[in-house]
Amino acid sequence: MPFDTACLRAGAPHLTVMPTIDITPPNARAGSSRASSAHFDKRAAVARLDALAKLFDTAFLLPGTNIRFGIESIMRLVPGVGDAAASALSCWLLFEAKRLDIPNHVFARMVANVAIEGVLGAVPLLGDLFDVGFRANRRNVNILREHFEREGWL
């Protein structure tokens, strides 16, 4: 007698459904629906973070030049408060990236980029120019993308 039938006859219907554990590695091909779902989630999250990084760092073009800047560059023009608010935006992007279960060494590289931009960006005028060129958020999204490509998620 099969296990399911024996459990039902013994009056234990809760034993008829055995829990399943998905042990699909992250770099598995998209064969199972769970792997496909997780694969899509990582891809969608990186695309969303990429859109945010573009808004933060390269959303606008200085007319007559090829110089791109973002919302953070505009915010950093306000001494003190603008620098803190711009760094907070970058930290929010870090928080979102950490929610994707990235390893600590990848996260440390991303934090270093934000710290460099925050410290050097606080210098009046020169820091603003540095922020336009350094683009910590774009760098961080590239680090994320490289990591997930190595792991087989993208």
N, CA, C and O of each residue as an XYZ file, in Angstrom:
616
protein
N       0.856     -1.168      0.000
C       0.000      0.000      0.000
C       0.908      1.239      0.000
O       1.832      1.330      0.808
N       0.648      2.176     -0.892
C       1.463      3.390     -0.921
C       1.324      4.181      0.371
O       0.338      4.056      1.097
N       2.328      4.991      0.636
C       2.383      5.788      1.856
C       1.178      6.707      1.973
O       0.576      6.794      3.044
N       0.805      7.406      0.878
C      -0.314      8.346      0.913
C      -1.614      7.654      1.305
O      -2.373      8.163      2.130
N      -1.863      6.507      0.719
C      -3.104      5.782      0.998
C      -3.114      5.279      2.434
O      -4.145      5.356      3.102
N      -1.988      4.765      2.922
C      -1.906      4.268      4.293
C      -2.155      5.386      5.295
O      -2.822      5.162      6.305
N      -1.642      6.571      5.044
C      -1.837      7.699      5.950
C      -3.289      8.145      5.975
O      -3.823      8.486      7.030
N      -3.920      8.143      4.821
C      -5.324      8.533      4.771
C      -6.192      7.547      5.533
O      -7.088      7.954      6.272
N      -5.935      6.237      5.360
C      -6.735      5.219      6.044
C      -6.486      5.226      7.545
O      -7.369      4.861      8.322
N      -5.293      5.638      7.960
C      -4.982      5.677      9.388
C      -5.517      6.956     10.036
O      -5.384      7.141     11.246
N      -6.115      7.828      9.244
C      -6.692      9.045      9.797
C      -5.688     10.166      9.978
O      -5.885     11.039     10.823
N      -4.623     10.159      9.206
C      -3.610     11.207      9.309
C      -3.451     11.889      7.950
O      -2.446     11.683      7.270
N      -4.435     12.700      7.547
C      -4.360     13.319      6.224
C      -3.229     14.340      6.104
O      -2.764     14.621      4.999
N      -2.786     14.895      7.228
C      -1.711     15.886      7.170
C      -0.379     15.263      6.789
O       0.550     15.989      6.433
N      -0.254     13.948      6.852
C       0.994     13.285      6.494
C       1.059     12.927      5.017
O       2.083     12.426      4.553
N      -0.001     13.170      4.278
C      -0.008     12.758      2.881
C       0.792     13.694      1.988
O       1.233     13.289      0.912
N       0.984     14.911      2.404
C       1.746     15.852      1.590
C       3.113     16.045      2.238
O       3.233     16.592      3.334
N       4.109     15.593      1.549
C       5.468     15.716      2.066
C       6.043     17.056      1.619
O       5.883     17.429      0.457
N       6.711     17.791      2.515
C       7.307     19.063      2.102
C       8.456     18.822      1.131
O       9.169     17.824      1.238
N       8.631     19.733      0.190
C       9.736     19.621     -0.750
C      10.730     20.744     -0.460
O      10.359     21.861     -0.100
N      11.970     20.412     -0.626
C      13.040     21.372     -0.399
C      13.753     21.584     -1.723
O      14.231     20.630     -2.336
N      13.823     22.821     -2.159
C      14.497     23.143     -3.410
C      15.965     23.421     -3.118
O      16.299     24.369     -2.406
N      16.832     22.591     -3.671
C      18.266     22.765     -3.451
C      18.964     23.162     -4.751
O      20.146     22.874     -4.937
N      18.240     23.814     -5.636
C      18.793     24.251     -6.903
C      19.867     25.305     -6.661
O      19.586     26.327     -6.035
N      21.083     25.084     -7.139
C      22.127     26.091     -6.947
C      21.821     27.341     -7.756
O      21.094     27.283     -8.747
N      22.382     28.485     -7.328
C      22.086     29.736     -8.022
C      22.487     29.739     -9.486
O      21.827     30.384    -10.301
N      23.562     29.027     -9.840
C      24.016     29.062    -11.211
C      23.407     27.945    -12.059
O      23.920     27.621    -13.130
N      22.296     27.352    -11.568
C      21.618     26.314    -12.334
C      20.904     26.933    -13.519
O      20.529     28.105    -13.493
N      20.725     26.155    -14.525
C      19.980     26.631    -15.683
C      18.527     26.812    -15.296
O      18.081     26.262    -14.289
N      17.808     27.548    -16.053
C      16.413     27.875    -15.744
C      15.510     26.678    -16.045
O      14.577     26.800    -16.838
N      15.768     25.546    -15.437
C      14.960     24.361    -15.663
C      13.754     24.293    -14.749
O      12.686     23.846    -15.168
N      13.904     24.721    -13.526
C      12.781     24.658    -12.596
C      12.121     26.021    -12.505
O      12.730     27.047    -12.808
N      10.876     26.015    -12.085
C      10.150     27.280    -11.986
C      10.736     28.146    -10.879
O      10.746     29.371    -11.001
N      11.230     27.532     -9.793
C      11.813     28.324     -8.713
C      13.092     29.010     -9.167
O      13.314     30.180     -8.855
N      13.936     28.290     -9.903
C      15.165     28.892    -10.410
C      14.831     30.008    -11.390
O      15.486     31.050    -11.394
N      13.819     29.793    -12.217
C      13.429     30.824    -13.170
C      12.893     32.047    -12.447
O      13.190     33.177    -12.835
N      12.107     31.833    -11.400
C      11.535     32.932    -10.644
C      12.625     33.738     -9.955
O      12.617     34.967    -10.015
N      13.561     33.061     -9.303
C      14.653     33.747     -8.622
C      15.533     34.467     -9.644
O      16.002     35.580     -9.404
N      15.748     33.817    -10.779
C      16.540     34.405    -11.853
C      15.889     35.698    -12.318
O      16.575     36.703    -12.505
N      14.579     35.685    -12.505
C      13.854     36.866    -12.935
C      13.894     37.942    -11.864
O      14.039     39.123    -12.177
N      13.767     37.547    -10.605
C      13.792     38.515     -9.518
C      15.123     39.253     -9.458
O      15.136     40.473     -9.294
N      16.235     38.550     -9.585
C      17.555     39.186     -9.550
C      17.717     40.116    -10.750
O      18.207     41.238    -10.619
N      17.299     39.637    -11.915
C      17.417     40.446    -13.129
C      16.584     41.724    -13.005
O      17.052     42.806    -13.357
N      15.362     41.600    -12.509
C      14.481     42.758    -12.345
C      15.040     43.721    -11.304
O      14.971     44.937    -11.483
N      15.593     43.187    -10.220
C      16.153     44.040     -9.168
C      17.360     44.821     -9.684
O      17.501     46.009     -9.396
N      18.226     44.162    -10.441
C      19.396     44.852    -10.987
C      18.951     45.910    -11.998
O      19.537     46.992    -12.051
N      17.939     45.617    -12.787
C      17.428     46.611    -13.742
C      16.851     47.821    -13.008
O      17.052     48.962    -13.426
N      16.140     47.567    -11.922
C      15.581     48.674    -11.134
C      16.688     49.511    -10.496
O      16.620     50.740    -10.515
N      17.700     48.863     -9.935
C      18.825     49.586     -9.340
C      19.621     50.342    -10.410
O      20.152     51.420    -10.143
N      19.702     49.783    -11.603
C      20.377     50.462    -12.702
C      19.632     51.750    -13.073
O      20.256     52.784    -13.315
N      18.309     51.683    -13.116
C      17.511     52.876    -13.418
C      17.704     53.947    -12.340
O      17.802     55.135    -12.648
N      17.757     53.520    -11.082
C      17.992     54.471     -9.994
C      19.384     55.099    -10.100
O      19.544     56.305     -9.914
N      20.380     54.277    -10.399
C      21.747     54.792    -10.514
C      21.847     55.805    -11.654
O      22.552     56.808    -11.540
N      21.140     55.538    -12.750
C      21.133     56.519    -13.847
C      20.511     57.830    -13.384
O      21.017     58.906    -13.704
N      19.427     57.748    -12.640
C      18.781     58.959    -12.126
C      19.712     59.695    -11.164
O      19.816     60.920    -11.210
N      20.379     58.953    -10.305
C      21.262     59.568     -9.315
C      22.516     60.183     -9.939
O      22.985     61.223     -9.478
N      23.070     59.545    -10.995
C      24.393     59.930    -11.492
C      24.443     60.505    -12.911
O      25.313     61.328    -13.196
N      23.545     60.101    -13.802
C      23.710     60.500    -15.213
C      22.399     60.881    -15.896
O      22.286     60.731    -17.112
N      21.442     61.352    -15.179
C      20.111     61.614    -15.751
C      20.082     62.810    -16.698
O      19.258     62.844    -17.612
N      20.955     63.784    -16.503
C      20.882     65.028    -17.264
C      22.159     65.251    -18.068
O      23.225     64.739    -17.725
N      22.030     66.018    -19.134
C      23.162     66.364    -19.976
C      23.354     67.875    -19.937
O      22.413     68.640    -20.144
N      24.574     68.286    -19.672
C      24.889     69.711    -19.670
C      24.846     70.201    -21.117
O      25.602     69.706    -21.953
N      23.975     71.166    -21.427
C      23.813     71.609    -22.822
C      25.128     72.082    -23.440
O      25.911     72.797    -22.816
N      25.341     71.664    -24.673
C      26.544     72.065    -25.401
C      27.772     71.252    -25.073
O      28.840     71.488    -25.638
N      27.641     70.291    -24.160
C      28.788     69.445    -23.793
C      28.344     67.987    -23.807
O      27.193     67.674    -24.110
N      29.259     67.125    -23.480
C      28.949     65.707    -23.345
C      29.016     65.300    -21.869
O      29.221     64.126    -21.562
N      28.846     66.250    -20.963
C      28.960     66.005    -19.523
C      27.589     65.637    -18.970
O      26.627     66.397    -19.088
N      27.523     64.455    -18.364
C      26.279     63.981    -17.767
C      26.375     64.104    -16.248
O      27.443     63.919    -15.665
N      25.249     64.418    -15.618
C      25.193     64.520    -14.166
C      23.805     64.088    -13.726
O      22.881     64.002    -14.534
N      23.673     63.819    -12.440
C      22.400     63.341    -11.928
C      21.887     64.163    -10.766
O      22.416     65.225    -10.438
N      20.844     63.640    -10.156
C      20.205     64.324     -9.038
C      21.180     64.533     -7.880
O      21.159     65.573     -7.221
N      22.030     63.543     -7.640
C      22.995     63.683     -6.544
C      23.936     64.859     -6.765
O      24.280     65.563     -5.816
N      24.352     65.075     -8.001
C      25.256     66.202     -8.289
C      24.582     67.529     -7.989
O      25.213     68.454     -7.478
N      23.309     67.620     -8.306
C      22.559     68.850     -8.018
C      22.420     69.023     -6.505
O      22.581     70.126     -5.985
N      22.119     67.928     -5.803
C      21.958     68.006     -4.349
C      23.254     68.417     -3.669
O      23.231     69.172     -2.697
N      24.382     67.932     -4.169
C      25.676     68.227     -3.543
C      26.084     69.689     -3.688
O      27.035     70.127     -3.040
N      25.391     70.444     -4.518
C      25.685     71.878     -4.627
C      25.291     72.635     -3.366
O      25.816     73.715     -3.095
N      24.367     72.069     -2.596
C      23.964     72.671     -1.319
C      24.958     72.185     -0.260
O      25.004     70.990      0.031
N      25.744     73.082      0.316
C      26.776     72.661      1.281
C      26.187     71.939      2.495
O      25.159     72.343      3.038
N      26.848     70.884      2.900
C      26.473     70.152      4.117
C      25.254     69.276      3.944
O      25.380     68.058      3.817
N      24.088     69.865      3.936
C      22.831     69.114      3.865
C      22.723     68.356      2.548
O      22.295     67.202      2.521
N      23.109     69.005      1.464
C      23.037     68.359      0.154
C      23.962     67.164      0.063
O      23.598     66.135     -0.506
N      25.155     67.292      0.621
C      26.106     66.174      0.624
C      25.562     65.005      1.434
O      25.663     63.849      1.023
N      24.984     65.320      2.590
C      24.425     64.254      3.437
C      23.235     63.578      2.759
O      23.110     62.354      2.802
N      22.369     64.360      2.139
C      21.199     63.790      1.475
C      21.606     62.938      0.270
O      21.028     61.877      0.036
N      22.595     63.399     -0.488
C      23.071     62.626     -1.639
C      23.710     61.313     -1.186
O      23.509     60.274     -1.815
N      24.469     61.359     -0.110
C      25.063     60.126      0.424
C      23.985     59.181      0.946
O      24.124     57.962      0.847
N      22.913     59.740      1.500
C      21.801     58.898      1.962
C      21.149     58.169      0.790
O      20.763     57.008      0.925
N      21.024     58.831     -0.348
C      20.480     58.155     -1.533
C      21.373     56.987     -1.947
O      20.883     55.908     -2.280
N      22.674     57.213     -1.924
C      23.612     56.142     -2.268
C      23.524     54.995     -1.269
O      23.623     53.827     -1.646
N      23.339     55.329      0.000
C      23.213     54.283      1.022
C      21.926     53.484      0.838
O      21.881     52.291      1.136
N      20.892     54.140      0.351
C      19.651     53.415      0.084
C      19.871     52.399     -1.035
O      19.356     51.283     -0.973
N      20.626     52.779     -2.040
C      20.958     51.839     -3.109
C      21.778     50.673     -2.548
O      21.595     49.530     -2.964
N      22.686     50.962     -1.600
C      23.455     49.893     -0.944
C      22.535     48.945     -0.174
O      22.708     47.728     -0.219
N      21.569     49.507      0.524
C      20.613     48.695      1.279
C      19.854     47.753      0.347
O      19.688     46.571      0.647
N      19.404     48.279     -0.768
C      18.675     47.455     -1.738
C      19.578     46.359     -2.304
O      19.130     45.233     -2.519
N      20.830     46.682     -2.543
C      21.768     45.689     -3.063
C      22.026     44.595     -2.033
O      22.114     43.420     -2.390
N      22.148     44.965     -0.768
C      22.409     43.973      0.281
C      21.237     43.009      0.425
O      21.431     41.847      0.783
N      20.028     43.478      0.150
C      18.856     42.607      0.213
C      18.898     41.506     -0.848
O      18.137     40.542     -0.761
N      19.764     41.632     -1.833
C      19.910     40.623     -2.883
C      20.896     39.522     -2.491
O      21.286     38.706     -3.325
N      21.292     39.504     -1.227
C      22.196     38.470     -0.688
C      23.547     38.434     -1.401
O      24.017     37.369     -1.802
N      24.153     39.581     -1.551
C      25.479     39.618     -2.153
C      26.518     39.294     -1.088
O      26.286     39.557      0.092
N      27.654     38.732     -1.478
C      28.704     38.421     -0.501
C      29.296     39.694      0.107
O      29.210     40.780     -0.465
N      29.886     39.526      1.261
C      30.444     40.668      1.986
C      31.548     41.395      1.218
O      31.653     42.618      1.303
N      32.374     40.658      0.469
C      33.455     41.331     -0.255
C      32.916     42.209     -1.393
O      33.501     43.248     -1.699
N      31.826     41.808     -2.009
C      31.195     42.632     -3.045
C      30.568     43.867     -2.394
O      30.694     44.982     -2.901
N      29.894     43.649     -1.270
C      29.275     44.761     -0.558
C      30.325     45.754     -0.070
O      30.095     46.963     -0.101
N      31.467     45.258      0.376
C      32.540     46.136      0.861
C      33.063     47.036     -0.261
O      33.347     48.211     -0.028
N      33.191     46.499     -1.465
C      33.613     47.330     -2.603
C      32.605     48.437     -2.870
O      32.978     49.572     -3.167
N      31.334     48.099     -2.764
C      30.284     49.082     -3.016
C      30.280     50.164     -1.935
O      30.131     51.348     -2.241
N      30.444     49.764     -0.686
C      30.502     50.727      0.417
C      31.706     51.646      0.245
O      31.612     52.846      0.503
N      32.836     51.093     -0.189
C      34.035     51.911     -0.410
C      33.769     52.985     -1.472
O      34.206     54.126     -1.321
N      33.064     52.627     -2.532
C      32.738     53.621     -3.565
C      31.899     54.761     -2.997
O      32.157     55.930     -3.285
N      30.903     54.424     -2.197
C      30.035     55.447     -1.609
C      30.828     56.304     -0.612
O      30.643     57.519     -0.549
N      31.698     55.672      0.155
C      32.506     56.419      1.130
C      33.453     57.390      0.422
O      33.592     58.540      0.838
N      34.093     56.932     -0.634
C      34.995     57.806     -1.396
C      34.216     58.995     -1.954
O      34.654     60.140     -1.839
N      33.071     58.722     -2.551
C      32.261     59.800     -3.111
C      31.764     60.754     -2.024
O      31.731     61.967     -2.228
N      31.381     60.207     -0.878
C      30.883     61.044      0.211
C      31.943     61.942      0.799
O      31.693     63.120      1.053
N      33.132     61.396      1.019
C      34.204     62.178      1.641
C      34.757     63.211      0.652
O      34.856     64.394      0.976
N      35.113     62.762     -0.543
C      35.693     63.693     -1.507
C      34.647     64.640     -2.083
O      34.975     65.758     -2.481
N      33.394     64.204     -2.131
C      32.327     65.058     -2.628
C      31.984     66.189     -1.684
O      31.335     67.153     -2.089
N      32.405     66.093     -0.432
C      32.120     67.142      0.553
C      33.029     68.359      0.404
O      32.758     69.412      0.982
N      34.102     68.217     -0.367
C      35.007     69.351     -0.595
C      34.281     70.342     -1.515
O      33.807     69.958     -2.584
N      34.193     71.607     -1.108
C      33.462     72.585     -1.932
C      34.016     72.695     -3.355
O      35.231     72.729     -3.548
N      33.157     72.748     -4.314
C      33.402     72.875     -5.752
C      34.202     71.722     -6.343
O      33.715     71.064     -7.262
N      35.391     71.453     -5.863
C      36.162     70.330     -6.391
C      35.445     69.007     -6.137
O      35.479     68.106     -6.974
N      34.807     68.898     -4.998
C      34.035     67.699     -4.689
C      32.849     67.525     -5.618
O      32.486     66.404     -5.975
N      32.246     68.641     -6.008
C      31.126     68.573     -6.940
C      31.588     68.077     -8.307
O      30.910     67.274     -8.948
N      32.737     68.556     -8.741
C      33.300     68.076    -10.004
C      33.688     66.600     -9.910
O      33.494     65.834    -10.854
N      34.235     66.216     -8.761
C      34.594     64.813     -8.545
C      33.355     63.931     -8.629
O      33.394     62.862     -9.237
N      32.261     64.372     -8.024
C      31.024     63.592     -8.023
C      30.512     63.365     -9.439
O      30.033     62.277     -9.757
N      30.609     64.378    -10.288
C      30.149     64.245    -11.673
C      30.971     63.186    -12.413
O      30.433     62.443    -13.234
N      32.257     63.116    -12.126
C      33.121     62.169    -12.822
C      33.186     60.784    -12.210
O      33.356     59.803    -12.933
N      33.054     60.680    -10.897
C      33.251     59.393    -10.221
C      32.058     58.457    -10.368
O      32.250     57.277    -10.660
N      30.852     58.935    -10.177
C      29.611     58.168    -10.374
C      29.596     56.858     -9.586
O      29.570     55.773    -10.167
N      29.611     56.971     -8.287
C      29.668     55.796     -7.414
C      28.504     54.843     -7.630
O      28.697     53.627     -7.597
N      27.312     55.354     -7.848
C      26.153     54.473     -8.012
C      26.234     53.661     -9.298
O      25.878     52.483     -9.311
N      26.692     54.274    -10.365
C      26.881     53.537    -11.622
C      27.951     52.463    -11.438
O      27.806     51.343    -11.928
N      29.020     52.811    -10.733
C      30.062     51.816    -10.461
C      29.491     50.645     -9.659
O      29.791     49.483     -9.935
N      28.666     50.969     -8.667
C      28.109     49.921     -7.813
C      27.164     48.999     -8.578
O      27.168     47.790     -8.347
N      26.369     49.538     -9.468
C      25.484     48.690    -10.274
C      26.317     47.797    -11.194
O      25.970     46.637    -11.416
N      27.411     48.334    -11.729
C      28.296     47.500    -12.548
C      28.921     46.379    -11.729
O      29.059     45.258    -12.220
N      29.299     46.665    -10.490
C      29.837     45.622     -9.605
C      28.779     44.546     -9.366
O      29.080     43.354     -9.424
N      27.547     44.964     -9.099
C      26.444     44.006     -8.912
C      26.238     43.154    -10.150
O      26.135     41.931    -10.064
N      26.181     43.803    -11.290
C      25.941     43.087    -12.542
C      27.050     42.060    -12.796
O      26.765     40.921    -13.166
N      28.308     42.458    -12.599
C      29.425     41.527    -12.787
C      29.318     40.343    -11.839
O      29.567     39.204    -12.236
N      28.951     40.603    -10.588
C      28.821     39.524     -9.612
C      27.736     38.531    -10.040
O      27.963     37.321    -10.037
N      26.569     39.040    -10.403
C      25.469     38.152    -10.770
C      25.734     37.431    -12.091
O      25.254     36.313    -12.282
N      26.475     38.035    -12.991
C      26.851     37.335    -14.228
C      27.808     36.184    -13.923
O      27.694     35.105    -14.505
N      28.759     36.421    -13.001
C      29.685     35.346    -12.589
C      28.943     34.193    -11.941
O      29.306     33.030    -12.119
N      27.887     34.524    -11.179
C      27.127     33.492    -10.468
C      26.079     32.818    -11.351
O      25.471     31.828    -10.943
N      25.864     33.344    -12.551
C      24.913     32.730    -13.474
C      23.488     33.235    -13.327
O      22.565     32.628    -13.870
N      23.285     34.333    -12.605
C      21.937     34.873    -12.427
C      21.515     35.738    -13.594
O      20.325     35.809    -13.900
N      22.442     36.391    -14.252
C      22.105     37.276    -15.383
C      22.604     36.685    -16.673
O      22.420     37.277    -17.736
